[in-house]
């Protein structure tokens, strides 16, 4: 049995179409926002306990669970997301500086005693930056980045390359980020999850998802389709138990 909340209508294919172009960050959010415990925590959290409670889910602050990818802006902890850049603000020198006000992107941040936690994101593009000293909100700055750890440094280097491109162009590239190769399958599994939560039978899923008809005796007439739905349902139950880190660690294998 899958516990969760029906945040999307599984019968509407258009609802899941964008996820075929999604990356791991998008799927981490899509699964988290379906979590009954996360939705309950969002409802109950007050200003004083919000950061602490959000931290239980790997976030610096709660993101409204009704926001789908890519309109959502979850700010993940760097111990959950190994692509987060860590930086220190330096005095402005002769080199070109980064000015947040000049970048054509959505910028969100949360602040605590450890510093500022920024997310630059738009249409699936994203870079997360943790500032251990200084602020990005006060105009142009020079940044010293701290890339650490192997093999986690790969994700940080890729994020740094995205940030350099954003800073040089002043906007994200016209071509969006490359989707994960398995994104279409992951989107299908997510849709099956939503169908299970909605109470749909395996036969109803087969009919709706694959355009099959006349499956009144499908245990006999369509055993291969029945097995496929069973495998998708099993995958949905397994993935539903994953923590966000299982998605956000770029070097982990995924089903």
C-alpha positions in Angstrom: 0.0 0.0 0.0 1.3 3.4 -1.0 0.7 6.3 1.4 0.6 9.7 -0.1 -1.5 12.5 -1.4 -3.1 12.8 -4.9 -1.3 16.0 -6.0 -2.0 15.3 -9.7 -4.7 13.6 -11.8 -3.0 10.4 -13.1 -5.5 10.2 -16.0 -4.2 13.5 -17.5 -1.1 12.7 -19.6 -0.3 16.4 -20.1 0.3 16.7 -16.3 3.3 14.4 -16.6 4.6 15.5 -20.0 7.2 18.0 -18.7 8.7 15.3 -16.4 10.1 13.5 -19.5 12.6 16.4 -19.7 13.2 16.5 -15.9 16.4 15.9 -14.0 17.0 14.2 -10.6 16.3 17.4 -8.7 12.8 17.5 -10.3 12.0 13.9 -9.4 13.3 14.4 -5.8 10.8 17.2 -5.4 7.9 15.5 -7.1 8.2 12.5 -4.8 8.7 14.6 -1.7 5.7 16.8 -2.4 3.6 13.6 -2.5 4.7 12.6 0.9 1.9 12.7 3.5 4.4 13.5 6.3 5.9 16.4 4.3 2.4 17.8 3.5 1.4 17.5 7.1 4.6 19.2 8.3 4.0 22.1 5.9 0.6 22.6 7.3 1.7 22.5 10.9 5.0 24.4 10.8 5.1 27.8 12.4 7.7 30.5 11.9 9.9 29.5 14.8 10.1 25.8 14.0 10.0 26.0 10.2 13.7 25.8 9.4 14.2 23.0 11.9 11.2 21.0 10.7 12.1 21.6 7.0 15.5 20.2 7.8 14.0 16.8 8.5 13.2 16.6 4.8 16.5 17.9 3.5 15.3 21.5 2.9 16.3 24.9 4.3 12.7 26.0 4.2 9.4 24.5 3.3 8.3 24.7 -0.3 4.6 24.6 -1.0 3.8 21.0 -2.0 1.2 22.2 -4.5 3.9 23.6 -6.7 5.1 21.1 -9.4 8.4 21.0 -11.1 9.8 23.3 -12.7 7.8 26.1 -11.0 8.9 24.9 -7.5 12.0 26.3 -5.8 13.1 23.8 -3.1 16.4 24.8 -1.4 18.1 21.5 -0.6 20.8 21.1 2.1 24.2 20.4 0.7 24.5 17.2 2.8 21.5 16.0 0.7 22.4 17.5 -2.7 26.0 16.9 -3.7 25.8 19.6 -6.5 25.6 22.5 -4.0 28.4 25.0 -4.5 30.1 26.4 -1.3 31.5 29.9 -1.7 33.0 32.8 0.2 32.5 36.5 -0.8 35.8 38.3 -1.4 36.6 42.0 -1.8 36.0 43.1 -5.4 39.2 43.0 -7.4 40.1 43.6 -11.0 38.3 40.5 -12.2 34.7 40.7 -13.4 32.3 40.3 -10.5 28.9 38.5 -10.3 26.0 40.8 -9.8 22.7 39.0 -8.9 20.7 42.0 -10.1 22.1 41.6 -13.7 21.1 37.9 -14.1 17.9 37.1 -15.8 16.9 34.2 -13.5 14.7 33.6 -10.5 16.7 33.9 -7.3 15.5 32.5 -4.0 17.4 32.3 -0.7 17.1 31.3 2.9 19.4 32.6 5.6 20.5 31.1 9.0 23.4 31.2 11.3 25.5 29.2 8.8 25.1 31.8 6.1 23.0 32.4 3.0 21.6 29.5 0.9 20.8 30.6 -2.7 18.9 28.9 -5.5 19.1 30.3 -9.0 16.5 28.5 -11.1 14.4 28.9 -14.2 12.7 26.4 -16.5 14.6 23.5 -15.1 18.0 25.2 -15.0 19.4 25.5 -11.5 22.4 26.3 -9.4 22.6 26.1 -5.6 25.1 28.2 -3.7 25.9 28.2 0.0 27.7 31.3 1.2 29.8 30.6 4.3 30.7 34.3 4.5 29.3 37.4 2.9 26.1 38.1 0.9 25.0 38.0 -2.7 22.2 40.5 -2.0 24.4 43.6 -1.7 25.5 44.0 -5.3 28.5 42.8 -7.4 30.7 40.3 -5.6 33.8 38.2 -6.2 33.3 34.6 -5.1 35.9 32.0 -4.0 34.5 28.6 -4.5 35.3 25.5 -2.5 35.0 22.3 -4.5 35.5 19.3 -2.3 35.2 15.5 -2.2 35.5 12.8 -4.8 33.3 11.8 -6.6 30.9 14.5 -5.3 33.1 17.1 -6.9 31.8 16.1 -10.3 28.4 17.5 -9.5 29.9 20.7 -8.1 32.1 21.2 -11.1 29.1 20.8 -13.4 27.1 23.3 -11.3 30.0 25.8 -11.4 30.1 25.5 -15.2 26.4 26.3 -15.3 26.9 29.3 -13.1 29.8 30.6 -15.3 27.6 30.3 -18.3 24.7 32.1 -16.6 27.1 34.9 -15.4 28.7 35.3 -18.9 25.4 35.4 -20.8 23.3 37.1 -18.1 20.7 34.5 -18.7 20.3 30.7 -19.1 21.2 29.2 -22.4 18.4 28.9 -25.0 18.8 25.1 -24.9 17.5 23.8 -21.6 19.3 21.3 -19.4 19.7 17.8 -20.7 17.1 15.5 -19.3 18.0 12.3 -17.5 18.1 9.3 -19.8 15.6 7.5 -17.7 13.3 10.5 -17.1 10.4 9.1 -19.3 10.4 5.8 -17.3 10.6 7.7 -14.0 7.7 9.9 -15.1 5.7 6.8 -15.9 6.4 5.3 -12.5 5.3 8.5 -10.8 2.1 8.4 -12.7 1.5 4.8 -11.7 2.1 5.9 -8.1 -0.6 8.6 -8.4 -3.0 6.0 -9.9 -2.4 3.7 -7.0 -3.1 6.5 -4.5 -6.3 7.3 -6.5 -7.4 3.7 -6.1 -7.1 2.7 -9.8 -6.9 -1.0 -10.6 -4.1 -2.4 -12.6 -6.5 -3.0 -15.5 -7.6 0.6 -15.5 -3.9 1.7 -15.5 -3.2 -0.5 -18.5 -6.2 0.9 -20.4 -5.4 4.5 -19.7 -1.6 4.5 -19.8 -1.2 2.3 -22.9 -4.5 2.9 -24.8 -5.6 -0.7 -24.5 -9.2 -1.7 -24.9 -11.5 -4.6 -24.1 -9.5 -5.9 -21.2 -12.3 -7.5 -19.3 -10.4 -10.8 -19.3 -7.0 -9.3 -19.4 -5.5 -11.9 -17.0 -5.9 -14.3 -19.9 -5.8 -12.1 -23.0 -3.0 -9.7 -22.0 -0.6 -11.3 -19.6 2.4 -9.3 -20.8 0.7 -6.0 -20.2 -0.4 -7.2 -16.8 3.1 -8.1 -15.8 4.3 -4.7 -17.1 1.9 -2.8 -14.8 2.8 -5.0 -11.9 6.5 -4.2 -12.4 5.7 -0.5 -12.6 3.6 -0.7 -9.5 6.4 -2.5 -7.6 8.9 0.2 -8.7 6.5 2.9 -7.5 6.3 1.3 -4.1 10.0 1.0 -3.8 10.8 4.5 -5.0 8.2 5.9 -2.7 10.4 4.9 0.2 13.5 6.7 -1.0 14.9 9.7 0.8 15.6 12.8 -1.4 19.3 12.1 -1.1 18.9 9.0 -3.2 17.8 11.2 -6.1 20.1 14.2 -5.4 23.3 12.3 -5.2 24.3 12.4 -8.8 26.6 9.3 -8.6 24.0 6.9 -7.3 22.4 4.4 -9.6 18.7 4.8 -10.0 16.0 2.2 -10.9 
